[in-house]
Amino acid sequence: MKKIKKIKIKVNGNFKSVEFNTTLLKLTKNLKIPVKKVAIELNQEIVDKKLLNKIKLKKNDKIEIVHFIGGG
């Protein structure tokens, strides 16, 4: 049986374990986050949403996901 390697990341200030080689897109899907309605920051850099499937998470990455709120 193959052991799945996990890494620890931080999402909005909370530690979370994810599988090694998880992409940002997979993380947002697992967290049920509507990508079109959020801004995503990885290690204090805004992420281009077109690259979510190409960015693989690394140990100790810090992700901040901010929801857009409409107002008037």
Backbone as CSV, one residue per row, in Angstrom:
resi,resn,N_x,N_y,N_z,CA_x,CA_y,CA_z,C_x,C_y,C_z
1,MET,0.838,-1.191,0.000,0.000,0.000,0.000,0.879,1.250,0.000
2,LYS,0.600,2.135,-0.918,1.392,3.352,-1.053,0.908,4.399,-0.056
3,LYS,1.857,4.969,0.670,1.512,6.002,1.647,1.413,7.351,0.935
4,ILE,0.315,8.054,1.179,0.125,9.369,0.572,0.839,10.404,1.430
5,LYS,1.742,11.135,0.788,2.508,12.150,1.500,1.652,13.404,1.681
6,LYS,1.638,13.915,2.882,0.865,15.123,3.206,1.827,16.266,3.522
7,ILE,1.373,17.462,3.223,2.124,18.659,3.606,1.200,19.568,4.401
8,LYS,1.776,20.412,5.210,0.988,21.335,6.026,1.069,22.727,5.404
9,ILE,-0.110,23.324,5.207,-0.199,24.690,4.688,-1.086,25.493,5.628
10,LYS,-1.163,26.776,5.389,-2.023,27.632,6.210,-3.023,28.312,5.283
11,VAL,-4.316,28.151,5.568,-5.375,28.759,4.770,-6.168,29.697,5.671
12,ASN,-6.135,30.981,5.342,-6.829,32.011,6.143,-6.516,31.876,7.634
13,GLY,-5.245,31.630,7.931,-4.800,31.585,9.319,-4.937,30.233,10.002
14,ASN,-5.523,29.242,9.331,-5.697,27.913,9.937,-4.815,26.883,9.241
15,PHE,-4.145,26.051,10.045,-3.321,25.001,9.455,-4.198,23.921,8.845
16,LYS,-3.750,23.402,7.711,-4.490,22.373,7.003,-3.484,21.415,6.370
17,SER,-3.804,20.127,6.386,-2.969,19.133,5.713,-3.581,18.816,4.357
18,VAL,-2.745,18.836,3.329,-3.196,18.469,1.988,-2.202,17.484,1.400
19,GLU,-2.645,16.753,0.380,-1.752,15.815,-0.279,-0.638,16.566,-0.994
20,PHE,0.541,15.957,-0.999,1.679,16.478,-1.747,1.258,16.615,-3.213
21,ASN,1.675,17.668,-3.881,1.351,17.949,-5.286,-0.075,18.452,-5.504
22,THR,-0.785,18.861,-4.457,-2.110,19.460,-4.619,-1.953,20.818,-5.293
23,THR,-2.816,21.096,-6.266,-2.784,22.407,-6.927,-3.723,23.359,-6.185
24,LEU,-3.536,24.640,-6.443,-4.431,25.630,-5.845,-5.863,25.405,-6.316
25,LEU,-6.042,24.983,-7.566,-7.389,24.718,-8.072,-8.048,23.580,-7.296
26,LYS,-7.297,22.517,-7.053,-7.838,21.375,-6.301,-8.199,21.796,-4.871
27,LEU,-7.367,22.624,-4.266,-7.653,23.110,-2.918,-8.959,23.901,-2.892
28,THR,-9.138,24.804,-3.854,-10.369,25.601,-3.867,-11.592,24.711,-4.082
29,LYS,-11.459,23.681,-4.913,-12.582,22.755,-5.127,-12.885,21.970,-3.853
30,ASN,-11.833,21.494,-3.174,-12.026,20.738,-1.926,-12.695,21.590,-0.853
31,LEU,-12.387,22.874,-0.841,-12.960,23.787,0.152,-14.296,24.376,-0.316
32,LYS,-14.735,23.972,-1.524,-15.996,24.456,-2.111,-16.024,25.988,-2.194
33,ILE,-14.933,26.541,-2.697,-14.807,27.991,-2.822,-15.158,28.403,-4.249
34,PRO,-16.098,29.332,-4.408,-16.460,29.806,-5.754,-15.363,30.732,-6.286
35,VAL,-14.474,30.184,-7.104,-13.279,30.894,-7.565,-13.602,32.252,-8.194
36,LYS,-14.731,32.355,-8.878,-15.082,33.622,-9.541,-15.413,34.726,-8.541
37,LYS,-15.700,34.356,-7.293,-16.129,35.352,-6.306,-15.090,35.631,-5.224
38,VAL,-13.842,35.203,-5.453,-12.806,35.404,-4.445,-11.520,35.928,-5.086
39,ALA,-10.668,36.481,-4.237,-9.290,36.801,-4.610,-8.419,35.834,-3.815
40,ILE,-7.390,35.314,-4.451,-6.528,34.337,-3.791,-5.107,34.874,-3.742
41,GLU,-4.549,34.814,-2.535,-3.191,35.278,-2.313,-2.364,34.089,-1.836
42,LEU,-1.211,33.886,-2.463,-0.299,32.817,-2.067,1.009,33.458,-1.635
43,ASN,1.351,33.279,-0.363,2.575,33.866,0.195,2.678,35.360,-0.127
44,GLN,1.594,36.066,0.112,1.478,37.519,-0.019,1.555,38.023,-1.455
45,GLU,1.299,37.135,-2.433,1.252,37.520,-3.842,-0.122,37.151,-4.387
46,ILE,-0.780,38.091,-5.056,-2.076,37.798,-5.680,-1.847,36.791,-6.807
47,VAL,-2.710,35.787,-6.872,-2.574,34.723,-7.864,-3.485,35.005,-9.057
48,ASP,-2.935,34.859,-10.260,-3.733,34.942,-11.485,-4.559,33.660,-11.560
49,LYS,-5.873,33.791,-11.610,-6.750,32.614,-11.560,-6.540,31.658,-12.727
50,LYS,-5.981,32.152,-13.832,-5.696,31.267,-14.965,-4.606,30.254,-14.614
51,LEU,-3.835,30.537,-13.567,-2.713,29.670,-13.193,-3.034,28.706,-12.049
52,LEU,-4.271,28.726,-11.546,-4.614,27.900,-10.380,-4.291,26.421,-10.581
53,ASN,-4.470,25.929,-11.795,-4.228,24.512,-12.059,-2.739,24.199,-12.200
54,LYS,-1.910,25.224,-12.374,-0.473,25.020,-12.568,0.337,25.206,-11.279
55,ILE,-0.264,25.865,-10.288,0.473,26.171,-9.057,0.310,25.027,-8.065
56,LYS,1.421,24.360,-7.761,1.401,23.264,-6.783,1.781,23.815,-5.419
57,LEU,1.028,23.404,-4.419,1.277,23.889,-3.065,2.520,23.234,-2.484
58,LYS,3.239,24.006,-1.691,4.442,23.520,-1.035,4.276,23.637,0.481
59,LYS,5.077,22.881,1.193,5.054,22.900,2.656,5.168,24.340,3.161
60,ASN,4.323,24.676,4.126,4.304,25.987,4.788,3.814,27.141,3.928
61,ASP,3.209,26.850,2.755,2.605,27.926,1.972,1.502,28.581,2.799
62,LYS,1.341,29.898,2.595,0.272,30.634,3.274,-0.696,31.144,2.211
63,ILE,-1.938,30.694,2.310,-2.962,31.081,1.354,-4.004,31.923,2.069
64,GLU,-4.346,33.048,1.464,-5.438,33.879,1.962,-6.483,33.937,0.864
65,ILE,-7.718,33.622,1.223,-8.815,33.648,0.268,-9.820,34.680,0.765
66,VAL,-10.042,35.702,-0.066,-10.894,36.810,0.326,-12.119,36.833,-0.581
67,HIS,-13.303,36.815,0.033,-14.559,36.862,-0.727,-14.888,38.310,-1.065
68,PHE,-15.361,38.514,-2.297,-15.825,39.848,-2.700,-17.208,40.059,-2.092
69,ILE,-17.434,41.259,-1.606,-18.736,41.587,-1.023,-19.272,42.815,-1.756
70,GLY,-20.460,42.665,-2.301,-21.095,43.794,-2.989,-21.669,44.772,-1.977
71,GLY,-21.703,46.010,-2.349,-22.248,47.008,-1.432,-22.688,48.231,-2.204
72,GLY,-23.193,49.191,-1.462,-23.642,50.369,-2.173,-23.693,51.571,-1.274
